[in-house]
Amino acid sequence: MPDKQRLLRFAPWIVIGLFLTTVPPFLDIGVLSLLTKILIYALLAMSLDLIYGYTGLWSFGHAGLFGIGGYTTGILIKHYGITSFWLSAPAGILMTVLVAAIFGLMALRGVALYFLLITFALGQLVYVTAFQWKSMTGGSTGLIGIFYPDLGFPFSFSIISYYYFTLIVVVICAFVLYKITKSPFGHSLQGIRESETRMRHLGYNTWLYKYIAFIVSGLFAGVAGVLYVYYNGLITPSDVNFAASGAVMLMVIIGGSGTLWGAAIGSVVLTCLSYFISIFTPERWPLILGAIFVGIVMFLRGGILPHLRKLWPKERQL
């Protein structure tokens, strides 16, 4: 009986894992590319959920950190000829961490709405820099002509192999994020979200906890940015503006904040809808997105994942 219960508990994850590992080779190139994009944005949304869903910080400039990773990697490849993945990718992630550390010092000077406004301004700073610094970033055209990673040994990526590469990286990052949220540090973040005053009275340095969470969140956003620039072959200012940050925030809210997996579900929903609706009625996409958001708030309060858990009681602990 315990074995049967354990199997039932993990059945959804087994099905998802089998789908992600066995079905992609048989998919159309366009659908496979969409699946890769979903994975990348799932990681970005989960990184935002660490500070929004678990810490209670409304960050509206997360796409800026995503862009730092992508632009840094792209600049090293295009302008300095550093094509080795083992140099350009870590440099992009490290630069994101450094920028997140600086942005965190400024953003955490404000609380609640002021924190949101400061992160919005910092995100727009990244956008304006990407738009105006044409000699490095390519301006409105962006950085183009970036190829799949060079791993330094006789192997060339294809669409399918890069999908599996992305899947491995995202699964590793998701596992690390999950362990962080289940650690004493993660529980402390949730305590800060519920009552920062109480946590402060218990002796916690709440500012330091939030600052570390902001940097860790930026690190994983940087990983997503690096994966994206290799996947897309280019990165433009539109990938880092406030609309991009808003879309990631909507992914977290639609899927269910404070769950990680809800953020991934939000990525699936929003990315798929954006892809298919833009094919048929691109001019009505913002209207449809607004209607979906209103519907989620009215009928699926708390996001999609909490309601899915009610349909599958064995998953409530995940």
N, C-alpha and C positions, 0 to 999 in steps of 0.2 A: 504493500500500500504506500509506504513512504516513497518508493521508487516511482510509482505511478504519479504521485503528487509532484515530485520533483520534475518529472517529464512534462507534466501539464504546465508547471510554472515556467519552464524554459521553452515550451513549444513555439510561442511566437518568435522568439529570438533564433531558434533553430531554423524556422521557415525563412525568416529574413536573411539569415546567414547563407542558407542554401541558395536563395534567389540571387544574392549579391555575388556569389562565387561561381555559380554554374550557368546562370541564364545569360549574362552579358555577351559571351562570344556569339550568341545566336541573334543578338539584337541588331537593328538597323544602326548605321553609323551615327545618325542624328540623335536617336534615342540613347545610344551609349554615351555620346557627348553630353546629353542632358543629365544622365545619371552621374557622370563625373562632376558636373557642375553642382548637382544636388549635394554630393558628398562634401565638396569644398565649402559650400554655404552652410551646410550642417555644422561643420567644425567652427565656422565663424559665429554662427548663432549660439552654439554651446559656449564659446569663449565669452560672448556677451552675457549669457545667462549666469555665468559665475559672479559677475558684479551686479547684474540687475536682479535676477531671480533669487540668488542666494545671499547677496549682501544688501540689496535694496537701493542700489545706486543707479539712477536713471542717466545712463550715458548716451548722448546723442551724437557722438563723433567717432563711433567704433570703426566705421568704414575708413576713417583717416589712418588708423593704425594698420588696418588691412592693406591700405595703399602704400604705407611706408615699406612694408615687407616686399610687396610686388615691385614698386618703383626702384628700390635699392638693388634688388636682384637684376631687374631689367637694365638699369644704368651700368652696372658692373659688366654685364654681357655686351651691351651695345657700344658703350663708350670706352671701355677699358679692356675689352677682349677676354674677360675672365669667364670662360665658358664652363669651367669645372663646377659641377653641382656641389662638390664638397667645400668649395670656397664661396661661391655666390649665394647659395641658399643660407648657410649659417650667417653670412654677413647681413643678409636681409632680415633674418630673425633677430640677430643681435642689435641691429639698428632700430628695429621696432621696440625691443625691450628698453633701449636707451631713451627713445622718444617717449615711450609710455612712462618711464621713470620721471622724466621732466614734466610731462603733461599731468601726471598724478600729483606732483607737488603743487601745481597751480590749481587743478580742478578741485582737490580736496580742501582748498581754502573755503569753498562754499559748501552748503548743504542743500539737500532736496532740490528745489527748483533752480537755485543758483548753481549747483553742481551740473545740472542738465544744461543750463545756458553756457557755462564755461566750456563744457565738453563740446557743445555745438560750435562755439567760436573756435576752439582748437581744431576741430574737424574741418571747418571752413578754411582755416589757415593752411592746412595740408592741401585742400582743394585749390586754393588760389595759388599756392606755390607750384603745384603741378600744372596749373593752367598758364602761369606767367613765365616760368623758368624754361622757356622753349629750347634753349641750347642743350639742356639736360633731359627734360621730360618730354619734349616734342610738342608741348602746348596742347591745344585742343585735339590734335591728331593722336597724341599719345606716343608711347614707345611701341614700335611695331617690329615684326620680323624676329620675334624671340622663339627659338625652337625648343624641342623637348630637351630635358637635362642630359648633360654629358657626364656619365658616371665614372669615366676614366678607364673602362675596360671594354673589350669588343662586344658591345651590345647597343642596339639602336631601338629607341622606343617607337611604338605604334600607338594608335588610338586605344586598342585593347590593353596593351601592356601598361600604358600610362594610367588607364583606369584602375588596374590592379595595384599599381604603385600608389595611387592616390588612396585607394581603399585601405591598404596596409597602414599608411601614415595616419589616416583619419581614425582608424580603429585604435591604433596605439595612443593617439592623443585623447580620444574619447575615454579610453580606459584610465589614463592618467588623471583626466578631469574628474572621472567618477570616483577614483580613489581619494582625490583631494576633497571632494564634497562629503565623503564619508569619513574623513579623518577628523581629529579634534579641531584642526584649523577650520575645516569646512563647517563643523557644528558651531564654532565660534562666529563665523560669518553669518550663519542663520540667526544666532542670538543677537548680533548687531542689527540685523534686518528687523527683528521683532521689537527690540528695545535697546537702543544703543546706550541710553542712560543707565539702564540696569547693568549692562555689561561693564560699563565704566566703573560703576560702584563696586562691582565684583573684582576689580583690579586689572581688567584687560585694557591694554593700550589700543583702543578701538581705531584710532587714526592709523597706526602702524598696520593693523590687520587689513584695513581697507586699502591702504597703499600697496601692500604686497599683493592683494587680490587684483588690484588694477594692473599691476605689472604682469602678473601671471596671465591675466586675461589678454593683455596686449601681446604676450609671447605667442599664444595660440592663434590670435588674430594674424600675427606675422607669418606663422606657418601656413595659414589659409591663403594669405596674400602671395606667398612664394609659389604654392601649388597652383594658384589661379593664373599667374603670369605665364607659367610654363604651359598650362592647359589652354589658355586663350590665345597665346602667341602675341598678345599686346595688352597694354593697360592704359586707360585714358582717365582724364579727370572725372568723367561721369561715374567711374567705378568707386570714387572716394568722396562724392559730395553728400549733402545732407539727405538727399532722397535715398541714396544707397544705405546710409545709416538708419533711416526710417524703415526701410524694407527689412533690414536685419532685426530691428526692434519688433516689427510686426510678426516676423517668424517666431520669435520667442513668445510673444503674447498669444498668438493663434495656437501654437502647439501646447503651451502651458509653461509658464515661467517657474523656475525653481525645481526643474525636473531633469534637465540636460536632454533626455530623450524627447521631451516635448519640443525643445528647440529644433531637434533633428526632424521631427514630424512637420514643424512649421516650415522648414526648408523644403521638404518634399511638396507640401501643399502650394506654397507661394511660387516656387521655381517652376513647377509643372503648370500652374495656372498662367503664369507670366509667359511661358513658352507657347502654350496652345492657344491662349486667347489672343496673343499678339500676332499669331498667324492669320486669324480670321478677322478680328476687329481691334487692331492695335490702338486706334484712337479712343476706344472705350475702356481700355485696360484700367486707368486710374479710377473710373466710376465703378467698375466691377470690383476692384480691390477694396474700395470704400464700403461697398455693399457687403462683401464677405466679412470685413472686419466688424461691421455693425451686427451682422448675423451671429458671429462668434460671441461677441460681447453679450448679446441678448439671449441666445439659446444655448450656448456652450460656455457659460461663465467659468473662468479658470483655465480655458483652453481645451484642446481636443484630447490630450492624453489622460487627464483625470476622468473623462467620460469613457474612454476606452478601457480604463482600469475597472470601471464598474461592470463592463461586459466580460472582463476576464479577471475574476477575483484573485486568482493565483499570482497576478502580476502587481498587486497593490504595494508590495514591498520594494519594487524597483523604481 
